Amino acid sequence: MDQDAATALDVAIGARYRRFAEVEAPGRSALYAEWAAGVASDAGARAILAQIPETHRQPPLVFTVTRLLGAPESDYRAWAHWLAAHARAVVVECSARSIQTNEPLRCAALLPALSLVDGPIALLEVGASAGLCLYPDRYSYRYATEEGVLALDPAAGVSPVVLESALNDSALVGAPPLRMPEIVWRAGIDLHPRDARDTDDRRWIAGLAWPGETGRVERITAALDIAAAEPALMAAGDASVLLAEIAALAPRDATLVVTTPGVLAHVPRRDRAAMIAAARAAGRWITIDEPGLHDGWTAVPEPWPGRFALGLDGEILAAVDPLGASVEWLRANSATPS
């Protein structure tokens, strides 16, 4: 790499970590914000991270890998000292890993769309990781609304996983028609699927929670237990190649629903349209994405209230927190069960 390219790479890494420190980490993890700000001003740390491929250099991935390899969850100076001493191991491990955020709370954002699909449902998730978003019928929900708490539980009673989310339905007369879905088949596709029964995979998935996110590790661990007790079909490979094949395994008397919550951002832009087309050809399609990420929407409500969009078959139903912490039901939807 010539000097100009190396300088440009160093500047890009600094900008990426500074943005993470100033925009993404605040309110979620003070420790990650401190580490990212430190990297942004530390040429030595940036030189180590420059050895990691660009698609494996995201701050949450790097920080999770260092924690799993034994980095102290302490101030930046201690972390940077550890990084310098273990640089090669960090580069190798990050190069082999990818972010596989498997947050069951996303089901609180998916539920309003699933409520509009007649069951029984065969659920197929693209980018499933350990499959924790394949069990929306096994979790309990507590939506904080303007009128109080809206509670939904599985038929068997309160789940070990209770998902708490804020629901703002002031734009509608009446609440969204939330109901527990009837899931009769579940499958996931991932380049590197994780097994909820495997100790190392469980450690990796739980480790992706950021330090300071109260209750998240406990929620993920409880969801892993649910997935381990009733393993879904998990396929390893490129979803654009496997989707039709795996979809064909779903029971014919169930409505197939393909979900892509947060995964399309990791698909090259040139391939997103084909992925969306494959999902829609297979069955109903539910996604959580930034509105500008692709052209798969029928329309984007204006003005956009911010956050990500929850969509059913391309129709935007709500503005949601990407990890499910809030749902704002929008007036400009007309989706009905089918």
Contacts in CASP RR format, 6 or more apart in sequence:
PFRMAT RR
TARGET T0000
AUTHOR 0000-0000-0000
METHOD contacts of the structure
MODEL  1
MDQDAATALDVAIGARYRRFAEVEAPGRSALYAEWAAGVASDAGARAILA
QIPETHRQPPLVFTVTRLLGAPESDYRAWAHWLAAHARAVVVECSARSIQ
TNEPLRCAALLPALSLVDGPIALLEVGASAGLCLYPDRYSYRYATEEGVL
ALDPAAGVSPVVLESALNDSALVGAPPLRMPEIVWRAGIDLHPRDARDTD
DRRWIAGLAWPGETGRVERITAALDIAAAEPALMAAGDASVLLAEIAALA
PRDATLVVTTPGVLAHVPRRDRAAMIAAARAAGRWITIDEPGLHDGWTAV
PEPWPGRFALGLDGEILAAVDPLGASVEWLRANSATPS
1 9 0 8 1.000
6 50 0 8 1.000
9 50 0 8 1.000
10 43 0 8 1.000
10 46 0 8 1.000
10 47 0 8 1.000
10 50 0 8 1.000
13 39 0 8 1.000
13 46 0 8 1.000
13 49 0 8 1.000
13 50 0 8 1.000
13 57 0 8 1.000
14 39 0 8 1.000
14 40 0 8 1.000
14 46 0 8 1.000
15 40 0 8 1.000
16 57 0 8 1.000
16 58 0 8 1.000
16 59 0 8 1.000
17 36 0 8 1.000
17 37 0 8 1.000
17 38 0 8 1.000
17 39 0 8 1.000
17 40 0 8 1.000
17 46 0 8 1.000
17 59 0 8 1.000
18 36 0 8 1.000
18 37 0 8 1.000
18 40 0 8 1.000
20 32 0 8 1.000
20 33 0 8 1.000
20 36 0 8 1.000
20 59 0 8 1.000
21 33 0 8 1.000
21 34 0 8 1.000
21 36 0 8 1.000
21 37 0 8 1.000
21 38 0 8 1.000
21 40 0 8 1.000
22 33 0 8 1.000
22 37 0 8 1.000
24 59 0 8 1.000
25 32 0 8 1.000
25 33 0 8 1.000
25 36 0 8 1.000
25 59 0 8 1.000
25 210 0 8 1.000
26 33 0 8 1.000
28 210 0 8 1.000
28 212 0 8 1.000
28 213 0 8 1.000
29 210 0 8 1.000
29 211 0 8 1.000
29 212 0 8 1.000
29 213 0 8 1.000
30 212 0 8 1.000
31 73 0 8 1.000
31 210 0 8 1.000
31 211 0 8 1.000
31 212 0 8 1.000
32 59 0 8 1.000
32 60 0 8 1.000
32 63 0 8 1.000
32 210 0 8 1.000
32 211 0 8 1.000
34 75 0 8 1.000
34 76 0 8 1.000
35 59 0 8 1.000
35 63 0 8 1.000
35 76 0 8 1.000
35 79 0 8 1.000
36 59 0 8 1.000
36 63 0 8 1.000
37 76 0 8 1.000
38 45 0 8 1.000
38 76 0 8 1.000
38 80 0 8 1.000
39 45 0 8 1.000
39 46 0 8 1.000
39 49 0 8 1.000
39 59 0 8 1.000
42 76 0 8 1.000
42 80 0 8 1.000
44 84 0 8 1.000
45 80 0 8 1.000
45 83 0 8 1.000
45 84 0 8 1.000
48 83 0 8 1.000
48 84 0 8 1.000
48 87 0 8 1.000
48 90 0 8 1.000
48 91 0 8 1.000
49 57 0 8 1.000
49 62 0 8 1.000
51 87 0 8 1.000
51 91 0 8 1.000
52 62 0 8 1.000
52 90 0 8 1.000
52 91 0 8 1.000
52 94 0 8 1.000
52 95 0 8 1.000
53 95 0 8 1.000
55 98 0 8 1.000
56 94 0 8 1.000
56 95 0 8 1.000
56 96 0 8 1.000
56 97 0 8 1.000
56 98 0 8 1.000
57 94 0 8 1.000
58 99 0 8 1.000
60 99 0 8 1.000
60 101 0 8 1.000
60 208 0 8 1.000
60 210 0 8 1.000
61 94 0 8 1.000
61 97 0 8 1.000
61 98 0 8 1.000
61 99 0 8 1.000
62 90 0 8 1.000
62 94 0 8 1.000
63 210 0 8 1.000
64 204 0 8 1.000
64 207 0 8 1.000
64 208 0 8 1.000
65 90 0 8 1.000
65 93 0 8 1.000
65 94 0 8 1.000
65 97 0 8 1.000
66 79 0 8 1.000
66 82 0 8 1.000
66 83 0 8 1.000
66 86 0 8 1.000
66 90 0 8 1.000
67 73 0 8 1.000
67 207 0 8 1.000
67 211 0 8 1.000
68 93 0 8 1.000
68 203 0 8 1.000
68 204 0 8 1.000
68 207 0 8 1.000
69 86 0 8 1.000
69 89 0 8 1.000
69 90 0 8 1.000
69 93 0 8 1.000
70 82 0 8 1.000
71 79 0 8 1.000
71 82 0 8 1.000
71 83 0 8 1.000
71 86 0 8 1.000
72 78 0 8 1.000
72 79 0 8 1.000
72 82 0 8 1.000
73 211 0 8 1.000
83 90 0 8 1.000
97 204 0 8 1.000
98 191 0 8 1.000
98 192 0 8 1.000
98 266 0 8 1.000
99 208 0 8 1.000
99 266 0 8 1.000
100 127 0 8 1.000
100 129 0 8 1.000
100 130 0 8 1.000
100 190 0 8 1.000
100 192 0 8 1.000
100 194 0 8 1.000
100 204 0 8 1.000
100 205 0 8 1.000
100 208 0 8 1.000
101 129 0 8 1.000
101 208 0 8 1.000
101 323 0 8 1.000
102 128 0 8 1.000
102 129 0 8 1.000
102 130 0 8 1.000
102 131 0 8 1.000
102 132 0 8 1.000
102 133 0 8 1.000
102 194 0 8 1.000
102 205 0 8 1.000
102 208 0 8 1.000
102 220 0 8 1.000
102 223 0 8 1.000
103 132 0 8 1.000
103 133 0 8 1.000
103 216 0 8 1.000
103 220 0 8 1.000
103 323 0 8 1.000
103 324 0 8 1.000
104 132 0 8 1.000
104 133 0 8 1.000
104 135 0 8 1.000
104 139 0 8 1.000
104 161 0 8 1.000
104 163 0 8 1.000
104 219 0 8 1.000
104 220 0 8 1.000
104 223 0 8 1.000
105 163 0 8 1.000
105 164 0 8 1.000
105 165 0 8 1.000
105 219 0 8 1.000
105 323 0 8 1.000
105 324 0 8 1.000
105 325 0 8 1.000
106 133 0 8 1.000
106 261 0 8 1.000
106 288 0 8 1.000
106 322 0 8 1.000
106 323 0 8 1.000
106 324 0 8 1.000
107 133 0 8 1.000
107 135 0 8 1.000
107 136 0 8 1.000
107 139 0 8 1.000
107 141 0 8 1.000
107 163 0 8 1.000
107 324 0 8 1.000
108 141 0 8 1.000
108 143 0 8 1.000
108 163 0 8 1.000
108 164 0 8 1.000
108 165 0 8 1.000
108 324 0 8 1.000
108 325 0 8 1.000
108 327 0 8 1.000
109 165 0 8 1.000
109 261 0 8 1.000
109 288 0 8 1.000
109 310 0 8 1.000
109 318 0 8 1.000
109 320 0 8 1.000
109 321 0 8 1.000
109 323 0 8 1.000
109 324 0 8 1.000
109 327 0 8 1.000
110 133 0 8 1.000
110 136 0 8 1.000
110 259 0 8 1.000
110 261 0 8 1.000
110 286 0 8 1.000
110 288 0 8 1.000
110 310 0 8 1.000
111 136 0 8 1.000
111 141 0 8 1.000
111 152 0 8 1.000
111 178 0 8 1.000
111 181 0 8 1.000
112 176 0 8 1.000
112 178 0 8 1.000
112 310 0 8 1.000
112 317 0 8 1.000
112 318 0 8 1.000
112 327 0 8 1.000
112 329 0 8 1.000
113 286 0 8 1.000
113 310 0 8 1.000
113 311 0 8 1.000
113 312 0 8 1.000
113 317 0 8 1.000
113 335 0 8 1.000
114 121 0 8 1.000
114 136 0 8 1.000
114 181 0 8 1.000
114 257 0 8 1.000
114 286 0 8 1.000
115 176 0 8 1.000
115 177 0 8 1.000
115 178 0 8 1.000
115 179 0 8 1.000
115 181 0 8 1.000
116 177 0 8 1.000
116 312 0 8 1.000
116 317 0 8 1.000
116 335 0 8 1.000
116 336 0 8 1.000
116 337 0 8 1.000
117 181 0 8 1.000
117 255 0 8 1.000
117 257 0 8 1.000
117 284 0 8 1.000
117 312 0 8 1.000
117 337 0 8 1.000
117 338 0 8 1.000
118 255 0 8 1.000
118 337 0 8 1.000
118 338 0 8 1.000
119 181 0 8 1.000
119 182 0 8 1.000
119 254 0 8 1.000
119 255 0 8 1.000
120 182 0 8 1.000
120 183 0 8 1.000
120 184 0 8 1.000
120 251 0 8 1.000
120 253 0 8 1.000
120 254 0 8 1.000
120 255 0 8 1.000
121 181 0 8 1.000
121 182 0 8 1.000
121 183 0 8 1.000
121 184 0 8 1.000
121 254 0 8 1.000
121 255 0 8 1.000
121 256 0 8 1.000
121 257 0 8 1.000
122 183 0 8 1.000
122 184 0 8 1.000
122 185 0 8 1.000
122 186 0 8 1.000
122 187 0 8 1.000
122 250 0 8 1.000
122 251 0 8 1.000
122 254 0 8 1.000
122 255 0 8 1.000
122 256 0 8 1.000
122 257 0 8 1.000
123 134 0 8 1.000
123 136 0 8 1.000
123 181 0 8 1.000
123 183 0 8 1.000
123 185 0 8 1.000
123 186 0 8 1.000
123 187 0 8 1.000
123 257 0 8 1.000
123 259 0 8 1.000
124 186 0 8 1.000
124 187 0 8 1.000
124 188 0 8 1.000
124 189 0 8 1.000
124 243 0 8 1.000
124 246 0 8 1.000
124 247 0 8 1.000
124 250 0 8 1.000
124 256 0 8 1.000
124 257 0 8 1.000
124 258 0 8 1.000
124 259 0 8 1.000
124 282 0 8 1.000
125 131 0 8 1.000
125 133 0 8 1.000
125 134 0 8 1.000
125 186 0 8 1.000
125 187 0 8 1.000
125 188 0 8 1.000
125 189 0 8 1.000
125 258 0 8 1.000
125 259 0 8 1.000
125 260 0 8 1.000
125 261 0 8 1.000
126 188 0 8 1.000
126 189 0 8 1.000
126 239 0 8 1.000
126 243 0 8 1.000
126 258 0 8 1.000
126 259 0 8 1.000
126 260 0 8 1.000
126 263 0 8 1.000
126 275 0 8 1.000
126 279 0 8 1.000
127 188 0 8 1.000
127 189 0 8 1.000
127 190 0 8 1.000
127 191 0 8 1.000
127 239 0 8 1.000
127 260 0 8 1.000
127 263 0 8 1.000
128 134 0 8 1.000
128 188 0 8 1.000
128 189 0 8 1.000
128 190 0 8 1.000
128 193 0 8 1.000
128 232 0 8 1.000
128 234 0 8 1.000
129 190 0 8 1.000
129 193 0 8 1.000
129 194 0 8 1.000
129 205 0 8 1.000
130 193 0 8 1.000
130 194 0 8 1.000
130 195 0 8 1.000
130 196 0 8 1.000
130 201 0 8 1.000
130 202 0 8 1.000
130 205 0 8 1.000
130 224 0 8 1.000
130 227 0 8 1.000
131 186 0 8 1.000
131 188 0 8 1.000
131 193 0 8 1.000
131 194 0 8 1.000
131 196 0 8 1.000
131 227 0 8 1.000
131 232 0 8 1.000
131 234 0 8 1.000
132 196 0 8 1.000
132 205 0 8 1.000
132 220 0 8 1.000
132 223 0 8 1.000
132 224 0 8 1.000
132 227 0 8 1.000
133 259 0 8 1.000
133 261 0 8 1.000
134 183 0 8 1.000
134 186 0 8 1.000
134 187 0 8 1.000
134 188 0 8 1.000
134 227 0 8 1.000
134 232 0 8 1.000
135 183 0 8 1.000
135 186 0 8 1.000
135 223 0 8 1.000
135 226 0 8 1.000
135 227 0 8 1.000
135 230 0 8 1.000
136 180 0 8 1.000
136 181 0 8 1.000
136 183 0 8 1.000
137 154 0 8 1.000
137 180 0 8 1.000
137 181 0 8 1.000
137 182 0 8 1.000
137 183 0 8 1.000
138 154 0 8 1.000
138 159 0 8 1.000
138 161 0 8 1.000
138 226 0 8 1.000
138 230 0 8 1.000
139 154 0 8 1.000
139 159 0 8 1.000
139 161 0 8 1.000
139 162 0 8 1.000
139 163 0 8 1.000
139 223 0 8 1.000
139 226 0 8 1.000
140 151 0 8 1.000
140 152 0 8 1.000
140 153 0 8 1.000
140 154 0 8 1.000
140 157 0 8 1.000
140 158 0 8 1.000
140 159 0 8 1.000
140 161 0 8 1.000
140 162 0 8 1.000
140 163 0 8 1.000
141 150 0 8 1.000
141 151 0 8 1.000
141 152 0 8 1.000
141 153 0 8 1.000
141 162 0 8 1.000
141 163 0 8 1.000
141 165 0 8 1.000
141 178 0 8 1.000
142 149 0 8 1.000
142 150 0 8 1.000
142 151 0 8 1.000
142 162 0 8 1.000
142 163 0 8 1.000
142 164 0 8 1.000
142 165 0 8 1.000
143 149 0 8 1.000
143 150 0 8 1.000
143 151 0 8 1.000
143 152 0 8 1.000
143 164 0 8 1.000
143 165 0 8 1.000
143 166 0 8 1.000
143 167 0 8 1.000
143 178 0 8 1.000
143 327 0 8 1.000
144 164 0 8 1.000
144 165 0 8 1.000
144 166 0 8 1.000
144 167 0 8 1.000
145 167 0 8 1.000
145 168 0 8 1.000
145 169 0 8 1.000
145 175 0 8 1.000
146 168 0 8 1.000
146 169 0 8 1.000
146 170 0 8 1.000
150 167 0 8 1.000
150 175 0 8 1.000
150 178 0 8 1.000
152 178 0 8 1.000
152 179 0 8 1.000
152 180 0 8 1.000
153 159 0 8 1.000
153 180 0 8 1.000
154 180 0 8 1.000
155 180 0 8 1.000
159 226 0 8 1.000
160 222 0 8 1.000
160 225 0 8 1.000
160 226 0 8 1.000
161 219 0 8 1.000
161 222 0 8 1.000
161 223 0 8 1.000
161 226 0 8 1.000
163 219 0 8 1.000
163 324 0 8 1.000
165 321 0 8 1.000
165 324 0 8 1.000
165 325 0 8 1.000
165 326 0 8 1.000
165 327 0 8 1.000
166 325 0 8 1.000
166 326 0 8 1.000
166 327 0 8 1.000
167 175 0 8 1.000
167 176 0 8 1.000
167 326 0 8 1.000
167 327 0 8 1.000
167 329 0 8 1.000
168 326 0 8 1.000
168 327 0 8 1.000
168 328 0 8 1.000
168 329 0 8 1.000
169 175 0 8 1.000
169 176 0 8 1.000
169 328 0 8 1.000
169 329 0 8 1.000
171 328 0 8 1.000
171 329 0 8 1.000
171 330 0 8 1.000
171 331 0 8 1.000
172 329 0 8 1.000
172 331 0 8 1.000
175 329 0 8 1.000
176 317 0 8 1.000
176 318 0 8 1.000
176 327 0 8 1.000
176 329 0 8 1.000
184 251 0 8 1.000
184 254 0 8 1.000
185 233 0 8 1.000
185 250 0 8 1.000
185 251 0 8 1.000
185 254 0 8 1.000
186 232 0 8 1.000
186 233 0 8 1.000
187 232 0 8 1.000
187 233 0 8 1.000
187 234 0 8 1.000
187 235 0 8 1.000
187 246 0 8 1.000
187 249 0 8 1.000
187 250 0 8 1.000
188 232 0 8 1.000
188 233 0 8 1.000
188 234 0 8 1.000
188 235 0 8 1.000
188 246 0 8 1.000
189 234 0 8 1.000
189 235 0 8 1.000
189 236 0 8 1.000
189 237 0 8 1.000
189 239 0 8 1.000
189 242 0 8 1.000
189 243 0 8 1.000
189 246 0 8 1.000
190 234 0 8 1.000
190 235 0 8 1.000
190 236 0 8 1.000
190 237 0 8 1.000
191 236 0 8 1.000
191 237 0 8 1.000
191 238 0 8 1.000
192 236 0 8 1.000
193 234 0 8 1.000
193 235 0 8 1.000
193 236 0 8 1.000
194 201 0 8 1.000
194 204 0 8 1.000
194 205 0 8 1.000
195 201 0 8 1.000
195 231 0 8 1.000
195 234 0 8 1.000
196 202 0 8 1.000
196 205 0 8 1.000
196 224 0 8 1.000
196 225 0 8 1.000
196 227 0 8 1.000
196 228 0 8 1.000
196 231 0 8 1.000
197 228 0 8 1.000
197 231 0 8 1.000
202 221 0 8 1.000
202 224 0 8 1.000
205 220 0 8 1.000
205 224 0 8 1.000
206 217 0 8 1.000
206 220 0 8 1.000
206 221 0 8 1.000
206 224 0 8 1.000
207 217 0 8 1.000
209 216 0 8 1.000
209 217 0 8 1.000
209 220 0 8 1.000
210 216 0 8 1.000
233 246 0 8 1.000
233 249 0 8 1.000
235 242 0 8 1.000
235 246 0 8 1.000
239 275 0 8 1.000
239 278 0 8 1.000
240 271 0 8 1.000
240 274 0 8 1.000
240 275 0 8 1.000
240 278 0 8 1.000
243 258 0 8 1.000
243 275 0 8 1.000
243 278 0 8 1.000
243 279 0 8 1.000
243 282 0 8 1.000
244 278 0 8 1.000
244 281 0 8 1.000
244 282 0 8 1.000
247 256 0 8 1.000
247 258 0 8 1.000
247 282 0 8 1.000
247 283 0 8 1.000
250 256 0 8 1.000
255 283 0 8 1.000
255 284 0 8 1.000
256 282 0 8 1.000
256 283 0 8 1.000
256 284 0 8 1.000
257 283 0 8 1.000
257 284 0 8 1.000
257 285 0 8 1.000
257 286 0 8 1.000
258 279 0 8 1.000
258 280 0 8 1.000
258 282 0 8 1.000
258 283 0 8 1.000
258 284 0 8 1.000
258 285 0 8 1.000
258 286 0 8 1.000
259 285 0 8 1.000
259 286 0 8 1.000
259 287 0 8 1.000
260 275 0 8 1.000
260 276 0 8 1.000
260 279 0 8 1.000
260 285 0 8 1.000
260 286 0 8 1.000
260 287 0 8 1.000
260 288 0 8 1.000
260 289 0 8 1.000
261 286 0 8 1.000
261 287 0 8 1.000
261 288 0 8 1.000
262 287 0 8 1.000
262 288 0 8 1.000
262 289 0 8 1.000
262 308 0 8 1.000
262 322 0 8 1.000
264 272 0 8 1.000
264 275 0 8 1.000
264 276 0 8 1.000
264 287 0 8 1.000
264 289 0 8 1.000
264 293 0 8 1.000
264 294 0 8 1.000
265 289 0 8 1.000
265 290 0 8 1.000
265 293 0 8 1.000
267 275 0 8 1.000
269 294 0 8 1.000
272 293 0 8 1.000
272 294 0 8 1.000
273 294 0 8 1.000
273 295 0 8 1.000
273 296 0 8 1.000
276 285 0 8 1.000
276 287 0 8 1.000
276 294 0 8 1.000
276 296 0 8 1.000
279 285 0 8 1.000
279 287 0 8 1.000
280 313 0 8 1.000
284 312 0 8 1.000
284 313 0 8 1.000
285 312 0 8 1.000
285 313 0 8 1.000
285 314 0 8 1.000
286 310 0 8 1.000
286 311 0 8 1.000
286 312 0 8 1.000
287 309 0 8 1.000
287 310 0 8 1.000
287 311 0 8 1.000
287 314 0 8 1.000
288 308 0 8 1.000
288 309 0 8 1.000
288 310 0 8 1.000
288 311 0 8 1.000
288 320 0 8 1.000
288 322 0 8 1.000
289 308 0 8 1.000
289 309 0 8 1.000
290 308 0 8 1.000
290 309 0 8 1.000
291 297 0 8 1.000
291 300 0 8 1.000
291 304 0 8 1.000
291 308 0 8 1.000
291 309 0 8 1.000
291 316 0 8 1.000
292 300 0 8 1.000
296 314 0 8 1.000
297 309 0 8 1.000
297 311 0 8 1.000
297 314 0 8 1.000
297 315 0 8 1.000
297 316 0 8 1.000
298 314 0 8 1.000
298 315 0 8 1.000
298 316 0 8 1.000
299 315 0 8 1.000
299 316 0 8 1.000
299 332 0 8 1.000
300 309 0 8 1.000
300 316 0 8 1.000
301 316 0 8 1.000
301 330 0 8 1.000
301 331 0 8 1.000
301 332 0 8 1.000
304 319 0 8 1.000
305 319 0 8 1.000
305 328 0 8 1.000
305 330 0 8 1.000
306 319 0 8 1.000
307 319 0 8 1.000
307 320 0 8 1.000
307 321 0 8 1.000
307 322 0 8 1.000
307 326 0 8 1.000
307 328 0 8 1.000
308 319 0 8 1.000
308 320 0 8 1.000
308 321 0 8 1.000
308 322 0 8 1.000
309 316 0 8 1.000
309 318 0 8 1.000
309 319 0 8 1.000
309 320 0 8 1.000
310 316 0 8 1.000
310 317 0 8 1.000
310 318 0 8 1.000
310 319 0 8 1.000
310 320 0 8 1.000
310 327 0 8 1.000
311 317 0 8 1.000
311 318 0 8 1.000
312 335 0 8 1.000
313 335 0 8 1.000
315 333 0 8 1.000
315 334 0 8 1.000
315 335 0 8 1.000
316 330 0 8 1.000
316 332 0 8 1.000
316 333 0 8 1.000
317 329 0 8 1.000
317 330 0 8 1.000
317 333 0 8 1.000
317 335 0 8 1.000
318 327 0 8 1.000
318 328 0 8 1.000
318 329 0 8 1.000
318 330 0 8 1.000
318 333 0 8 1.000
319 327 0 8 1.000
319 328 0 8 1.000
319 330 0 8 1.000
320 326 0 8 1.000
320 327 0 8 1.000
320 328 0 8 1.000
321 327 0 8 1.000
END
